[in-house]
Amino acid sequence: MLSDSPGTTSAEGSTTDSPDGRTYTEAGPLERTSWDSRLTCNVVDPSVPLRMHGYGVFGDLARNYRFSELAFLAWRGELPAESEAVAMETAWTLLMPVPLTDAGAHAALLARITACPPAQVLSVAAITLAESAQGVLDEHTAWLEWLRGPEDTPPAAYAASTPDDQAAWQAVPADAKTLLPGPRSFVPTVTAGALALLFCCGLRDPQELITSIVMAQLPAVTAEVLRHSATEMLRYPINLPPVRYVPESEGNG
């Protein structure tokens, strides 16, 4: 097909010059491929009435189910048993507290006190928390592998070692503990226990686990940073720990 614009690219393809001085349009990969004309919605049906996995959102889900059950439905495609809903809520509670010394909260604080708009503060928090959550999964690789095919003895590296670990496990409802594998005498760390609860709710894909961790932690992080303002920049302990400047010659030595 002849083109009126030599050397340009159009929606129909790219153009090349021929020996006879005319320019021909060649079909590229996009033009040669047959594409679907519609998006496939697998979770939320945008038609009226709005549905999620077949359940009416306003006539059923909003009236009869709590947030943990809706999150479970979104991920698993079915509503949870009560023990599963409780397990998910408990996991979120164990994961929620994020101190200001944590990377996600600290990064969000810096965004806040440097006068970033609210959406940017939230974006910084979410991205940093997601990266931290990936680190958590990396640190618990052996634990997650054990959960996939539990042997008699859980990995000792994930056994409770602090009073908080013990207290957290005591707070897990008995019904939720019945979902977990392994000996009942084994008490995991706070994070390992939370991951085990999510895992036993069917959240086994890293994307699902990271999303769940970030969902649990965002409320505490945003609540913390909202208690600070841009005027607090001069109160930030920027010299903690103290910075010692070393001459280049001394540093190389």
C-alpha positions in Angstrom: 0.0 0.0 0.0 1.3 3.4 -1.0 2.0 6.0 1.8 1.8 9.7 1.5 4.3 10.3 4.3 7.7 8.7 3.4 9.8 7.7 6.4 7.0 7.8 8.9 5.2 5.2 11.0 1.4 5.0 11.1 -1.2 2.8 12.8 -1.1 0.6 9.7 2.6 -0.2 9.9 6.1 1.1 9.2 7.3 2.6 5.9 10.3 1.7 3.8 11.7 3.3 0.7 12.0 1.3 -2.5 14.4 1.6 -5.5 11.7 3.2 -7.6 11.5 6.2 -5.2 8.1 5.3 -3.8 7.4 4.4 -0.1 5.5 1.3 0.8 3.9 0.4 4.1 4.9 -2.9 5.7 2.8 -4.6 8.3 4.6 -4.9 11.7 4.0 -7.4 14.5 1.1 -5.4 15.9 -0.6 -5.3 12.5 0.0 -9.0 11.7 -1.4 -10.2 15.1 -5.1 -10.8 15.8 -6.0 -9.1 19.0 -9.0 -9.5 21.3 -11.5 -6.6 21.1 -12.6 -6.9 24.8 -11.0 -7.1 28.2 -11.7 -10.2 30.3 -12.9 -9.4 33.9 -12.2 -12.4 36.2 -13.1 -11.0 39.6 -15.4 -7.9 39.3 -18.2 -8.0 36.8 -18.7 -4.3 35.8 -22.2 -4.9 34.5 -25.3 -3.8 36.5 -25.8 -4.9 39.2 -22.1 -4.9 40.1 -20.9 -8.4 41.1 -17.7 -9.9 42.5 -17.2 -13.6 41.7 -21.0 -13.8 41.0 -22.1 -12.2 44.3 -24.0 -9.0 44.2 -21.9 -6.3 45.8 -24.6 -4.0 47.1 -27.4 -6.4 47.6 -25.5 -9.1 49.3 -21.8 -8.6 50.1 -22.1 -5.1 51.5 -25.0 -6.2 53.7 -23.8 -9.6 55.0 -20.0 -9.9 55.0 -17.0 -8.2 56.6 -13.9 -7.0 54.9 -11.8 -10.1 55.6 -14.5 -12.3 54.0 -14.6 -10.0 50.9 -10.8 -10.1 50.6 -10.8 -13.9 50.8 -13.5 -14.0 48.2 -11.6 -11.7 45.9 -8.4 -13.9 46.1 -9.9 -17.4 46.4 -13.2 -17.0 44.4 -15.3 -18.3 47.3 -16.4 -17.1 50.7 -14.3 -18.4 53.6 -15.3 -20.6 56.5 -15.4 -18.6 59.8 -12.1 -20.1 60.9 -10.5 -18.9 57.7 -11.9 -15.4 58.1 -10.7 -15.2 61.7 -7.2 -16.5 60.6 -6.9 -13.8 58.0 -8.0 -11.1 60.4 -5.5 -12.3 63.0 -2.7 -12.4 60.5 -3.4 -8.8 59.6 -3.4 -7.8 63.3 0.0 -9.5 63.8 1.4 -7.7 60.8 -0.1 -4.2 61.2 2.2 -2.6 63.8 5.0 -0.9 61.8 7.3 1.3 63.9 8.7 4.6 62.5 12.2 2.9 62.4 10.9 0.5 59.7 11.8 1.4 56.1 8.3 1.8 54.9 7.2 4.1 57.7 10.4 6.1 57.7 10.2 6.7 53.9 6.6 7.9 54.2 7.6 10.2 57.0 10.3 11.8 54.9 7.9 12.3 52.1 5.4 13.9 54.5 7.8 16.3 56.2 9.2 17.4 52.9 5.7 18.6 51.9 4.9 15.9 49.3 1.2 15.8 48.3 -0.9 13.1 50.1 -1.0 10.8 47.1 2.8 10.8 46.8 3.2 10.1 50.5 0.9 7.1 50.2 2.7 5.9 47.1 6.1 6.1 48.8 4.6 4.1 51.8 3.0 1.5 49.6 6.1 1.0 47.4 8.5 0.8 50.3 6.2 -1.5 52.3 5.9 -3.8 49.2 9.7 -4.0 48.9 10.0 -4.8 52.6 7.3 -7.5 52.2 9.3 -9.0 49.4 12.3 -9.1 51.9 10.1 -10.8 54.5 9.2 -13.5 52.0 12.8 -13.9 51.1 13.8 -14.3 54.7 11.0 -16.9 55.2 11.7 -19.0 52.1 12.4 -22.1 54.1 9.4 -21.6 56.3 7.0 -21.2 53.3 8.6 -24.3 51.7 7.9 -26.2 54.9 4.3 -25.1 54.9 3.9 -26.4 51.4 4.9 -29.9 52.5 5.2 -29.9 56.3 7.5 -32.4 57.9 7.4 -33.5 61.6 9.7 -30.7 62.7 9.3 -27.1 61.6 12.5 -25.1 60.8 14.0 -24.0 64.1 15.0 -20.6 62.7 11.4 -19.6 62.8 10.7 -20.6 66.4 9.6 -18.0 69.0 12.5 -16.3 70.7 11.0 -13.2 72.3 8.1 -12.4 74.7 6.3 -10.7 71.9 6.4 -14.0 69.8 4.9 -15.9 72.7 2.2 -13.3 73.4 1.3 -13.1 69.7 0.8 -16.8 69.4 -1.3 -16.9 72.5 -3.6 -14.3 70.9 -4.3 -16.5 67.9 -7.8 -18.0 68.3 -8.0 -21.7 68.7 -10.1 -22.1 65.6 -7.4 -20.4 63.5 -4.7 -22.6 64.9 -6.5 -25.7 63.8 -5.7 -24.7 60.2 -2.0 -24.8 60.8 0.3 -27.9 60.2 3.0 -29.2 62.5 3.1 -30.0 66.2 0.9 -27.9 68.4 3.8 -27.4 70.8 5.8 -25.4 68.1 5.4 -21.6 68.6 6.5 -19.5 65.6 7.8 -15.9 65.5 5.2 -13.2 65.0 5.9 -12.9 61.3 6.2 -16.6 60.7 2.9 -17.1 62.4 1.2 -14.5 60.4 2.5 -15.9 57.1 1.4 -19.4 58.2 -2.2 -18.1 58.8 -2.3 -16.4 55.4 -0.8 -19.5 53.8 -3.4 -21.7 55.3 -6.1 -19.3 54.0 -4.9 -20.2 50.5 -2.7 -17.2 49.9 0.4 -18.9 48.5 1.4 -16.8 45.5 4.0 -14.1 46.4 1.8 -11.4 44.9 -1.1 -12.4 47.2 1.1 -12.5 50.3 2.8 -9.2 49.5 -0.5 -7.5 48.8 -1.9 -8.8 52.1 1.1 -7.6 54.1 0.9 -4.1 52.6 -2.9 -4.0 53.2 -2.3 -4.8 56.8 0.5 -2.3 57.4 -0.7 0.8 55.4 -3.2 1.9 58.1 -0.6 2.1 60.9 1.9 3.8 58.6 -0.4 6.4 57.3 -1.8 7.1 60.8 1.8 7.7 62.0 2.8 10.1 59.2 -0.4 12.0 59.5 0.7 13.0 63.0 3.6 14.9 61.5 3.6 17.9 59.2 5.9 19.6 56.7 6.9 22.2 59.4 8.7 19.4 61.3 11.5 19.1 58.9 13.8 21.1 61.2 13.0 18.7 64.1 14.0 15.6 62.1 17.1 14.0 63.7 19.1 14.2 60.5 22.4 13.8 62.3 21.4 10.5 64.0 23.7 8.7 64.0 26.3 11.5 64.0 28.0 12.0 60.6 31.8 12.3 60.7 33.3 13.8 57.6 36.6 12.3 56.7 39.1 13.9 54.3 39.6 12.0 51.1 43.2 11.2 51.9 42.3 9.8 55.3 39.4 7.8 53.9 41.6 6.2 51.3 44.1 5.3 54.0 
